[in-house]
Amino acid sequence: MRPNPNLFVDWDYLPAFTPSSANSTYIQSSTEADIGLSYLIERGKKRQARLKAAKDATAVTISTVADNERTLTFQWPPNT
């Protein structure tokens, strides 16, 4: 129930539409690559609030499913 870390890779200024300029000199001197890792640190009891919201949503879904089952039970057998 914790947020996942995010790994990102970014490579800018690649010659996508002019393959003739994609030589090794251009790639080494004019492109730029970034790699990063980020992780969300939750403060102010946000994790507890998120967990409570998830539990509430689960309870609503369980109640909806039970209500639908009850409705189908009372409708059986179908009117012919």
N, CA and C atoms as an extended XYZ file, in Angstrom:
240
Properties=species:S:1:pos:R:3:atomname:S:1:resname:S:1:resid:I:1 pbc="F F F"
N         0.818       -1.197        0.000 N   MET     1
C         0.000        0.000        0.000 CA  MET     1
C         0.861        1.259        0.000 C   MET     1
N         2.087        1.123       -0.373 N   ARG     2
C         2.950        2.301       -0.456 CA  ARG     2
C         3.162        2.666       -1.926 C   ARG     2
N         3.448        3.931       -2.217 N   PRO     3
C         3.681        4.313       -3.608 CA  PRO     3
C         4.958        3.666       -4.150 C   PRO     3
N         4.932        3.349       -5.420 N   ASN     4
C         6.086        2.736       -6.067 CA  ASN     4
C         7.093        3.805       -6.484 C   ASN     4
N         8.374        3.478       -6.459 N   PRO     5
C         9.355        4.421       -6.999 CA  PRO     5
C         9.220        4.491       -8.516 C   PRO     5
N         9.579        5.618       -9.082 N   ASN     6
C         9.487        5.827      -10.527 CA  ASN     6
C        10.887        5.979      -11.106 C   ASN     6
N        11.187        5.189      -12.109 N   LEU     7
C        12.445        5.296      -12.848 CA  LEU     7
C        12.119        5.908      -14.198 C   LEU     7
N        12.854        6.948      -14.576 N   PHE     8
C        12.596        7.549      -15.879 CA  PHE     8
C        13.894        7.729      -16.643 C   PHE     8
N        13.773        7.587      -17.950 N   VAL     9
C        14.896        7.755      -18.867 CA  VAL     9
C        14.432        8.703      -19.958 C   VAL     9
N        15.253        9.674      -20.290 N   ASP    10
C        14.897       10.675      -21.284 CA  ASP    10
C        16.099       10.907      -22.187 C   ASP    10
N        15.868       10.868      -23.489 N   TRP    11
C        16.950       11.121      -24.445 CA  TRP    11
C        16.456       12.173      -25.415 C   TRP    11
N        17.039       13.367      -25.353 N   ASP    12
C        16.584       14.506      -26.138 CA  ASP    12
C        17.453       14.733      -27.356 C   ASP    12
N        16.862       15.425      -28.308 N   TYR    13
C        17.512       15.877      -29.537 CA  TYR    13
C        17.955       14.728      -30.437 C   TYR    13
N        17.175       13.676      -30.473 N   LEU    14
C        17.465       12.591      -31.409 CA  LEU    14
C        16.922       12.966      -32.784 C   LEU    14
N        17.653       12.696      -33.824 N   PRO    15
C        17.180       13.041      -35.173 CA  PRO    15
C        16.168       12.002      -35.674 C   PRO    15
N        14.912       12.177      -35.328 N   ALA    16
C        13.885       11.190      -35.673 CA  ALA    16
C        13.501       11.253      -37.152 C   ALA    16
N        13.526       12.436      -37.756 N   PHE    17
C        13.041       12.573      -39.126 CA  PHE    17
C        14.155       12.725      -40.150 C   PHE    17
N        15.378       12.797      -39.689 N   THR    18
C        16.505       12.882      -40.631 CA  THR    18
C        17.535       11.824      -40.267 C   THR    18
N        17.325       10.593      -40.722 N   PRO    19
C        18.248        9.517      -40.341 CA  PRO    19
C        19.674        9.727      -40.852 C   PRO    19
N        19.856       10.573      -41.867 N   SER    20
C        21.216       10.791      -42.369 CA  SER    20
C        22.077       11.531      -41.346 C   SER    20
N        21.441       12.309      -40.467 N   SER    21
C        22.225       13.040      -39.465 CA  SER    21
C        22.421       12.242      -38.182 C   SER    21
N        22.029       10.986      -38.184 N   ALA    22
C        22.147       10.163      -36.991 CA  ALA    22
C        23.489        9.445      -36.940 C   ALA    22
N        24.546       10.132      -37.239 N   ASN    23
C        25.868        9.512      -37.136 CA  ASN    23
C        26.358        9.581      -35.694 C   ASN    23
N        27.406        8.868      -35.397 N   SER    24
C        27.869        8.777      -34.017 CA  SER    24
C        28.392       10.104      -33.484 C   SER    24
N        28.944       10.966      -34.344 N   THR    25
C        29.432       12.265      -33.887 CA  THR    25
C        28.280       13.129      -33.394 C   THR    25
N        27.186       13.143      -34.149 N   TYR    26
C        26.021       13.932      -33.743 CA  TYR    26
C        25.450       13.407      -32.428 C   TYR    26
N        25.310       12.096      -32.324 N   ILE    27
C        24.723       11.510      -31.116 CA  ILE    27
C        25.599       11.792      -29.903 C   ILE    27
N        26.915       11.767      -30.056 N   GLN    28
C        27.815       12.009      -28.924 CA  GLN    28
C        27.885       13.481      -28.540 C   GLN    28
N        27.766       14.393      -29.503 N   SER    29
C        27.981       15.801      -29.184 CA  SER    29
C        26.698       16.611      -29.016 C   SER    29
N        25.593       16.184      -29.605 N   SER    30
C        24.407       17.037      -29.606 CA  SER    30
C        23.200       16.473      -28.864 C   SER    30
N        23.244       15.243      -28.475 N   THR    31
C        22.102       14.687      -27.761 CA  THR    31
C        22.334       14.764      -26.259 C   THR    31
N        21.262       14.562      -25.541 N   GLU    32
C        21.324       14.690      -24.089 CA  GLU    32
C        20.485       13.577      -23.471 C   GLU    32
N        21.047       12.860      -22.520 N   ALA    33
C        20.331       11.765      -21.879 CA  ALA    33
C        20.227       12.030      -20.382 C   ALA    33
N        19.071       11.696      -19.841 N   ASP    34
C        18.820       11.844      -18.407 CA  ASP    34
C        18.245       10.540      -17.868 C   ASP    34
N        18.678       10.170      -16.690 N   ILE    35
C        18.126        9.023      -15.981 CA  ILE    35
C        17.845        9.496      -14.560 C   ILE    35
N        16.690        9.128      -14.054 N   GLY    36
C        16.343        9.570      -12.708 CA  GLY    36
C        15.484        8.563      -11.986 C   GLY    36
N        15.434        8.714      -10.689 N   LEU    37
C        14.621        7.877       -9.830 CA  LEU    37
C        13.916        8.803       -8.844 C   LEU    37
N        12.594        8.623       -8.723 N   SER    38
C        11.852        9.456       -7.782 CA  SER    38
C        10.985        8.565       -6.897 C   SER    38
N        10.738        9.047       -5.696 N   TYR    39
C         9.911        8.322       -4.746 CA  TYR    39
C         9.090        9.346       -3.965 C   TYR    39
N         7.803        9.121       -3.885 N   LEU    40
C         6.914       10.025       -3.182 CA  LEU    40
C         6.992        9.772       -1.678 C   LEU    40
N         7.335       10.806       -0.934 N   ILE    41
C         7.357       10.724        0.519 CA  ILE    41
C         6.105       11.432        1.023 C   ILE    41
N         5.210       10.657        1.603 N   GLU    42
C         3.941       11.214        2.050 CA  GLU    42
C         4.076       11.758        3.471 C   GLU    42
N         3.573       12.965        3.667 N   ARG    43
C         3.609       13.590        4.979 CA  ARG    43
C         2.204       13.984        5.384 C   ARG    43
N         2.018       14.296        6.625 N   GLY    44
C         0.736       14.790        7.104 CA  GLY    44
C        -0.353       13.741        7.119 C   GLY    44
N         0.006       12.509        7.408 N   LYS    45
C        -0.953       11.401        7.512 CA  LYS    45
C        -1.736       11.183        6.220 C   LYS    45
N        -1.121       11.495        5.081 N   LYS    46
C        -1.780       11.287        3.800 CA  LYS    46
C        -1.929        9.802        3.493 C   LYS    46
N        -0.966        8.998        3.916 N   ARG    47
C        -1.059        7.562        3.662 CA  ARG    47
C        -2.253        6.970        4.389 C   ARG    47
N        -2.467        7.376        5.636 N   GLN    48
C        -3.604        6.876        6.397 CA  GLN    48
C        -4.919        7.311        5.737 C   GLN    48
N        -4.978        8.544        5.249 N   ALA    49
C        -6.189        9.029        4.580 CA  ALA    49
C        -6.429        8.265        3.281 C   ALA    49
N        -5.361        7.983        2.527 N   ARG    50
C        -5.487        7.232        1.283 CA  ARG    50
C        -5.940        5.809        1.570 C   ARG    50
N        -5.409        5.206        2.623 N   LEU    51
C        -5.791        3.853        3.009 CA  LEU    51
C        -7.253        3.802        3.446 C   LEU    51
N        -7.694        4.803        4.195 N   LYS    52
C        -9.102        4.858        4.622 CA  LYS    52
C       -10.013        5.037        3.417 C   LYS    52
N        -9.623        5.876        2.466 N   ALA    53
C       -10.434        6.068        1.259 CA  ALA    53
C       -10.532        4.778        0.460 C   ALA    53
N        -9.451        4.008        0.390 N   ALA    54
C        -9.472        2.732       -0.331 CA  ALA    54
C       -10.375        1.731        0.378 C   ALA    54
N       -10.320        1.695        1.702 N   LYS    55
C       -11.197        0.793        2.456 CA  LYS    55
C       -12.662        1.195        2.296 C   LYS    55
N       -12.947        2.495        2.300 N   ASP    56
C       -14.320        2.960        2.106 CA  ASP    56
C       -14.834        2.596        0.712 C   ASP    56
N       -13.987        2.764       -0.298 N   ALA    57
C       -14.382        2.407       -1.665 CA  ALA    57
C       -14.640        0.908       -1.778 C   ALA    57
N       -13.828        0.104       -1.100 N   THR    58
C       -14.039       -1.343       -1.102 CA  THR    58
C       -15.356       -1.695       -0.427 C   THR    58
N       -15.677       -1.035        0.677 N   ALA    59
C       -16.939       -1.292        1.381 CA  ALA    59
C       -18.131       -0.920        0.503 C   ALA    59
N       -18.042        0.178       -0.220 N   VAL    60
C       -19.126        0.581       -1.119 CA  VAL    60
C       -19.300       -0.456       -2.224 C   VAL    60
N       -18.206       -0.941       -2.781 N   THR    61
C       -18.280       -1.949       -3.844 CA  THR    61
C       -18.891       -3.242       -3.331 C   THR    61
N       -18.491       -3.672       -2.136 N   ILE    62
C       -19.060       -4.890       -1.552 CA  ILE    62
C       -20.562       -4.725       -1.344 C   ILE    62
N       -20.996       -3.566       -0.856 N   SER    63
C       -22.430       -3.317       -0.651 CA  SER    63
C       -23.183       -3.300       -1.978 C   SER    63
N       -22.589       -2.723       -3.003 N   THR    64
C       -23.230       -2.679       -4.316 CA  THR    64
C       -23.396       -4.079       -4.889 C   THR    64
N       -22.373       -4.908       -4.765 N   VAL    65
C       -22.450       -6.286       -5.253 CA  VAL    65
C       -23.523       -7.057       -4.492 C   VAL    65
N       -23.566       -6.902       -3.176 N   ALA    66
C       -24.587       -7.590       -2.376 CA  ALA    66
C       -25.988       -7.128       -2.764 C   ALA    66
N       -26.156       -5.842       -3.015 N   ASP    67
C       -27.454       -5.321       -3.420 CA  ASP    67
C       -27.855       -5.879       -4.786 C   ASP    67
N       -26.919       -5.949       -5.714 N   ASN    68
C       -27.211       -6.511       -7.039 CA  ASN    68
C       -27.574       -7.988       -6.943 C   ASN    68
N       -26.881       -8.740       -6.089 N   GLU    69
C       -27.209      -10.155       -5.903 CA  GLU    69
C       -28.616      -10.303       -5.320 C   GLU    69
N       -28.940       -9.461       -4.367 N   ARG    70
C       -30.265       -9.512       -3.739 CA  ARG    70
C       -31.350       -9.177       -4.770 C   ARG    70
N       -31.100       -8.184       -5.602 N   THR    71
C       -32.062       -7.801       -6.636 CA  THR    71
C       -32.274       -8.941       -7.629 C   THR    71
N       -31.191       -9.589       -8.046 N   LEU    72
C       -31.317      -10.706       -8.985 CA  LEU    72
C       -32.042      -11.889       -8.350 C   LEU    72
N       -31.828      -12.121       -7.073 N   THR    73
C       -32.491      -13.228       -6.385 CA  THR    73
C       -33.997      -13.025       -6.360 C   THR    73
N       -34.451      -11.810       -6.085 N   PHE    74
C       -35.878      -11.534       -6.019 CA  PHE    74
C       -36.532      -11.481       -7.394 C   PHE    74
N       -35.741      -11.300       -8.449 N   GLN    75
C       -36.287      -11.267       -9.795 CA  GLN    75
C       -36.366      -12.657      -10.420 C   GLN    75
N       -35.861      -13.682       -9.780 N   TRP    76
C       -35.830      -15.025      -10.345 CA  TRP    76
C       -37.048      -15.795       -9.886 C   TRP    76
N       -37.765      -16.518      -10.597 N   PRO    77
C       -37.636      -16.719      -12.036 CA  PRO    77
C       -38.190      -15.515      -12.787 C   PRO    77
N       -37.678      -15.291      -13.961 N   PRO    78
C       -38.134      -14.118      -14.731 CA  PRO    78
C       -39.602      -14.269      -15.133 C   PRO    78
N       -40.267      -13.144      -15.239 N   ASN    79
C       -41.676      -13.164      -15.646 CA  ASN    79
C       -41.781      -13.548      -17.111 C   ASN    79
N       -42.643      -14.490      -17.391 N   THR    80
C       -42.797      -14.931      -18.788 CA  THR    80
C       -44.188      -14.670      -19.282 C   THR    80
